[in-house]
């Protein structure tokens, strides 16, 4: 295909092809959509551990005269409480436009010296331009485009990674065994310096591992050498995150959607709710306290026919929403979807209908995640 | 009886004035795991090259086109219970629907097995 010539390749391109991946264009790169099959890969990740290449994502380092100056700047871009983010802790956050619309969702790690950000692949260049245009003197923004990013996800991820002799880069960084969910640090292994966060996008426990591009294949091979680990493509990544109720940027999140509408108010830290001072705060806080007209919900769908992105949601003869992600949930053996619906119809148990190719199928608003998460955050009650 | 193929990767097995339609092994491999097939009801008129069914994989919905014009007489009830038959037996038990042909001359432009295999090899 003519378009393929314009596609960039990722550091693990050769490995994916040797492993029999079907490669597709995604975010400007040739990426593996599947190896043995989406359902098998999905189930393997839920039962063992899946290795994902997410090197298309943007890895950014923000440095300044001190951590407080960087946190201050990040708080002018996103509604997180970065001043209170402790060293080696990770937070989910949202890059907001001046009207409160979501420009991207991202993970922010306080490394102790600087802040490490992971943003979406399709938006990374826009994010960098947005941040550069607002970057004060004294703060630097570095795109780590010489690094790959791997994710090891699933119940066996901890066991597998624990077999690696991971040595903290410095004495003030946590031992690998002490790395809790939504924490991160740097470790030396086999001559490599790895940035590891315990986090992910599957609803499973696991890690995301930043590795110099030149060493990514050796690390991937070392991980795949363990019986519990198989390579997993983008197809299963999508079905796993959908079951986990996690939004996908460009689909469930766009510049036309606010954090409150997206049901991501948890990403607006308590102090920021009181103080504001983030882009679009007036609109976003008004929605937070007085309600928004629409809300992102999960839909359980009757029968077997999936409803896809763009399908309209109805009650009687009135359209009340639209599906933004939908597909088949292998762990539930049923179709599921995310949709934006009018807030009065967003309550759990609300019966709705979805139009799929002119047929009405019954759907019910259900809590997300669709599939119970399989990790424990600090502070969670077991 | 003879089996013919389209460039859209449907197969049609003709027996007298009626025919059975499905998708090829190549097509199912491209689609991946099939989770649902939206089949035409008996009595529906289909047009050569027009949409006749929709096959849903985990990832996406894909149209299946009618290789020839005709009237659907039956769709495969086994696919309702086990859509994965499209993956495991695409050119056998995973057939989609049967129809009566309205114009047998429409078969003339279709490929035989050797031509289809060469077509797939060229992709």
HADDOCK unambig.tbl for C-alpha pairs under 7 A between the chains (distance, minus, plus):
assign (segid A and resid 37 and name CA) (segid B and resid 32 and name CA) 6.32 0.50 0.50
assign (segid A and resid 37 and name CA) (segid B and resid 33 and name CA) 6.65 0.50 0.50
assign (segid A and resid 38 and name CA) (segid B and resid 33 and name CA) 6.75 0.50 0.50
assign (segid A and resid 39 and name CA) (segid B and resid 33 and name CA) 6.76 0.50 0.50
assign (segid A and resid 235 and name CA) (segid B and resid 59 and name CA) 6.49 0.50 0.50
assign (segid A and resid 304 and name CA) (segid B and resid 36 and name CA) 6.26 0.50 0.50
assign (segid A and resid 305 and name CA) (segid B and resid 36 and name CA) 5.90 0.50 0.50
assign (segid A and resid 327 and name CA) (segid B and resid 58 and name CA) 6.06 0.50 0.50
assign (segid A and resid 327 and name CA) (segid B and resid 59 and name CA) 6.51 0.50 0.50
assign (segid A and resid 328 and name CA) (segid B and resid 58 and name CA) 5.25 0.50 0.50
